[in-house]
Amino acid sequence: MAEIIQKDGTWVFDGDTLRLTPGRDKNVSLLRRELGELSVPLVALAGISFEQGKKSGRLRLRLRDGADPLLHATGGRLTEPHDPYQLTVDTDRYGVAEYFTDEVRNALLLDQVPSGPVDAYLLPGPAVPLSVSAGDGVASFDGERVRLEWKWQAEDAKSAAGPRTLPLTDIVSVEWQPTVGLENGHLRFTVRAAPSKVPPKYDPNAVELWGFKKDPLMALVAAAVQARLPHPAAAPAAPEAAGPAEETPAAAPAAEDDHDALLRRLRELGDLHRSGVLTDEEFTLAKQAVLKRM
């Protein structure tokens, strides 16, 4: 077993699993404290590194793409203080950090763990129920539905519409973005049959974030929802199609007619996209579906 204990946190590796526990130091971010201890299976790792500095070093874990709903929902936008897969190491513990790194790397080699993407989440995501108040609203999730309630600072369009309840079955995707410079962040839900590309400030399916201390906690809501949505790598079952040997000459004209119909459909989709009826994402998905049929 390998272990490293720091003010920033404690990492323990038993050969199969890494247990990452945040420290109690005042510099440990609120998000990491709320997230609590993480159990990361070795198979979820793509690699580990240790970087030395003059005043402190840093251990970093690199997870396989698609293994963690938190990383997927935040799109790699968690900044250094909030990233649970980084650990600040004091200079007098560099030797321990190097030993820890070697132990994990050796285990990855011995178990022949691939570093490529996975098609199912290997971490469960934050526990539910949870509720976070930040920006212009409060986002709550009980495992089956998201509820958005608005603060008095919210725009009139949101306040007038009142609280929103979004069943998980209606949610297509979720996205969290931090505040960067003068651009506010957000927690946004894309809802089936009701997509919206208006700014989060006016979007009834989004909480606008203003760069305050609790903003990163909204990433926990995003991750909890993401963990219960279909994995992005899970492709829908393809419809069965007759093999070429079963086709007859009589089917050729029908195939040509179908090809023309698909071309017309592509033109219709283009018109709908240009007129604003379809969003960029909807247009791309619909176009890909048509092209597959061609």
C-alpha positions in Angstrom: 0.0 0.0 0.0 1.2 3.5 -0.8 0.0 6.6 1.1 0.8 10.3 1.1 -0.7 12.7 3.7 -0.6 16.4 3.2 -2.6 19.5 4.4 -4.2 19.5 1.0 -5.5 15.9 1.4 -4.6 12.3 1.7 -4.2 9.8 -1.1 -4.1 6.1 -0.5 -3.5 3.3 -3.1 -4.1 -0.3 -2.2 -3.2 -1.8 -5.6 -6.8 -1.7 -6.9 -8.3 1.6 -5.8 -7.1 5.1 -5.0 -8.9 6.8 -2.1 -8.7 10.6 -2.4 -9.7 12.4 0.8 -9.6 16.2 0.9 -7.7 17.9 3.7 -9.1 20.2 6.3 -6.8 23.1 5.5 -8.5 26.4 4.9 -7.1 26.5 1.3 -9.0 23.3 0.3 -11.8 24.4 -1.9 -15.5 24.1 -0.9 -16.2 21.9 -3.9 -13.6 19.3 -2.8 -14.8 19.3 0.7 -18.5 18.8 -0.3 -17.5 16.1 -2.8 -15.7 14.2 0.0 -13.7 11.1 -0.3 -13.4 9.7 -3.9 -12.8 6.0 -4.6 -11.1 5.8 -8.0 -10.7 2.3 -9.4 -7.4 1.6 -11.1 -9.1 0.8 -14.4 -10.4 4.4 -14.5 -6.9 5.8 -14.7 -5.1 6.8 -17.8 -2.0 8.0 -15.9 -0.4 9.8 -13.0 2.3 12.5 -12.9 4.3 14.3 -10.2 5.6 17.9 -10.9 8.2 19.4 -8.6 8.3 23.1 -7.8 10.5 25.4 -5.7 7.9 25.9 -3.0 5.6 22.9 -3.6 4.9 20.1 -6.0 1.8 18.6 -7.5 0.5 15.1 -7.9 -2.0 14.8 -10.8 -4.2 11.9 -11.9 -5.4 11.7 -15.5 -8.6 9.7 -15.9 -9.7 7.9 -19.0 -12.2 9.9 -21.1 -15.7 9.1 -20.1 -14.8 7.5 -16.8 -16.0 10.4 -14.5 -19.4 12.2 -14.9 -17.9 15.2 -13.0 -15.1 15.7 -15.6 -17.6 15.2 -18.5 -20.2 17.7 -17.2 -17.5 20.3 -16.5 -15.7 19.7 -19.8 -12.3 19.9 -18.1 -13.0 23.5 -16.9 -12.5 22.9 -13.2 -9.6 25.1 -12.2 -6.7 23.9 -10.0 -8.1 24.6 -6.5 -11.3 22.7 -7.3 -9.9 19.7 -9.2 -10.2 16.7 -7.0 -7.5 14.8 -9.0 -4.7 17.1 -8.0 -2.8 17.2 -4.7 -0.4 19.8 -3.5 2.8 18.3 -2.1 5.2 19.9 0.4 8.9 19.9 -0.6 9.9 17.6 2.2 7.4 14.9 0.9 8.8 14.8 -2.7 10.3 11.4 -2.1 7.0 10.0 -0.9 5.2 11.5 -3.9 7.7 9.9 -6.3 7.2 6.5 -4.6 3.4 6.9 -4.8 3.7 7.7 -8.5 5.9 4.7 -9.2 3.5 2.4 -7.4 0.5 3.5 -9.4 2.4 3.4 -12.7 3.6 -0.1 -12.0 0.1 -1.3 -11.2 -1.2 0.2 -14.4 1.6 -1.6 -16.3 1.1 -4.9 -14.5 -2.7 -4.9 -14.9 -2.3 -3.7 -18.5 -4.9 -1.0 -18.0 -5.7 0.7 -21.3 -5.5 4.5 -21.4 -8.2 5.0 -24.0 -11.8 6.1 -23.5 -14.5 4.0 -21.8 -18.1 3.6 -22.8 -19.6 3.6 -19.2 -19.0 5.7 -16.1 -16.5 4.1 -13.7 -17.3 6.6 -10.9 -20.8 7.1 -9.5 -21.0 10.9 -9.4 -22.0 12.9 -6.3 -24.6 11.5 -4.0 -28.2 12.7 -4.1 -30.3 14.5 -3.0 -28.4 17.7 -3.1 -29.2 21.4 -3.4 -27.0 24.3 -4.3 -27.7 28.0 -4.0 -25.5 30.2 -6.2 -25.8 33.0 -8.8 -29.4 33.8 -9.6 -31.0 30.6 -8.5 -31.1 27.4 -6.4 -30.7 24.0 -8.2 -31.8 20.8 -6.5 -31.7 17.2 -7.7 -33.2 14.2 -6.1 -32.1 11.6 -8.6 -35.3 11.8 -10.7 -36.0 15.5 -11.2 -34.2 18.8 -11.2 -35.9 21.8 -9.6 -34.8 25.4 -10.3 -35.9 28.2 -8.1 -35.1 31.8 -8.6 -33.6 34.4 -6.3 -34.7 38.0 -6.2 -31.7 39.0 -8.4 -33.0 36.8 -11.3 -34.3 38.5 -14.4 -38.0 39.2 -14.5 -38.5 36.6 -17.3 -37.3 33.9 -14.9 -39.1 35.2 -11.8 -42.4 35.6 -13.7 -42.2 32.0 -15.0 -41.7 30.7 -11.4 -39.8 27.6 -10.3 -39.0 24.9 -12.9 -39.2 21.2 -12.5 -37.3 19.1 -15.1 -37.8 15.3 -15.0 -34.6 13.5 -15.7 -36.3 11.8 -18.7 -36.7 15.2 -20.3 -33.1 16.2 -19.9 -30.8 15.6 -22.9 -27.6 17.1 -21.6 -26.2 19.3 -18.8 -23.3 21.8 -18.9 -21.4 23.7 -16.2 -19.1 26.6 -17.1 -17.2 28.8 -14.6 -17.1 32.6 -14.7 -14.1 33.7 -16.8 -13.1 37.4 -16.8 -16.2 39.5 -17.6 -18.1 36.5 -18.9 -20.5 34.9 -16.4 -20.7 31.2 -15.9 -23.7 29.0 -15.9 -25.4 25.6 -15.1 -27.5 24.8 -18.1 -29.9 21.9 -18.9 -30.8 21.1 -22.5 -34.3 19.8 -22.4 -35.9 17.5 -25.0 -38.4 19.3 -27.3 -37.6 22.6 -25.7 -34.0 23.6 -26.6 -32.9 27.1 -25.8 -29.9 29.2 -27.0 -30.8 32.4 -25.2 -28.2 33.6 -22.7 -28.3 31.9 -19.3 -29.4 35.2 -17.8 -32.8 34.7 -19.5 -32.9 30.9 -20.0 -35.5 29.3 -17.6 -33.4 26.1 -17.8 -30.2 27.7 -16.7 -28.7 29.2 -13.6 -26.4 32.1 -14.3 -23.2 32.2 -12.1 -21.4 35.4 -11.2 -18.0 34.1 -10.0 -18.7 33.8 -6.3 -17.4 31.2 -3.8 -20.3 28.7 -4.2 -20.3 28.7 -8.0 -18.2 25.5 -8.3 -20.8 23.6 -6.2 -23.1 23.8 -9.1 -20.7 21.4 -10.9 -21.8 18.8 -8.3 -25.4 19.1 -9.5 -24.2 18.9 -13.1 -22.2 15.8 -12.3 -25.0 14.1 -10.4 -27.4 14.6 -13.3 -24.8 13.5 -15.9 -24.1 10.3 -14.0 -27.8 9.3 -14.5 -28.0 10.3 -18.2 -27.0 7.8 -20.9 -23.2 7.7 -21.3 -22.2 9.8 -24.3 -20.4 6.9 -25.9 -23.5 4.7 -25.7 -24.6 4.5 -29.3 -28.3 3.8 -30.1 -29.0 0.4 -31.5 -28.9 0.4 -35.2 -32.0 -0.8 -37.1 -31.6 -4.1 -38.8 -31.0 -3.9 -42.5 -31.2 -6.5 -45.2 -27.9 -7.6 -46.6 -26.9 -6.9 -50.2 -27.5 -10.5 -51.2 -31.2 -10.1 -50.4 -31.6 -7.0 -52.6 -33.3 -7.5 -55.9 -33.1 -5.5 -59.1 -36.6 -4.3 -58.5 -35.5 -2.6 -55.3 -33.1 -0.3 -57.2 -35.7 2.4 -58.3 -37.0 2.5 -54.7 -33.5 3.1 -53.4 -33.1 5.9 -55.9 -36.4 7.5 -54.8 -35.3 7.1 -51.2 -32.0 8.8 -51.9 -33.8 11.8 -53.5 -36.1 12.0 -50.5 -33.1 12.1 -48.2 -31.5 14.9 -50.3 -34.7 16.8 -50.0 -34.7 16.2 -46.2 -31.2 17.6 -46.0 -32.3 20.8 -47.8 -35.3 21.1 -45.5 -33.0 20.7 -42.5 -30.7 23.4 -43.8 -33.6 25.8 -44.3 -34.8 25.2 -40.8 -31.3 25.7 -39.4 -30.9 29.0 -41.3 -34.3 30.3 -40.1 -33.4 29.5 -36.5 -36.0 26.8 -35.9 -33.2 24.2 -35.4 -30.3 24.9 -33.1 -26.7 24.0 -34.2 -26.7 20.9 -32.1 -30.2 19.7 -33.4 -29.2 20.4 -37.0 -25.9 18.4 -36.6 -27.7 15.4 -35.0 -30.5 15.4 -37.6 -28.0 15.8 -40.5 -25.9 12.9 -39.2 -29.0 10.7 -38.9 -29.9 11.4 -42.6 -26.4 10.9 -43.8 -26.2 7.5 -42.1 -29.4 6.4 -44.0 -27.7 7.5 -47.3 
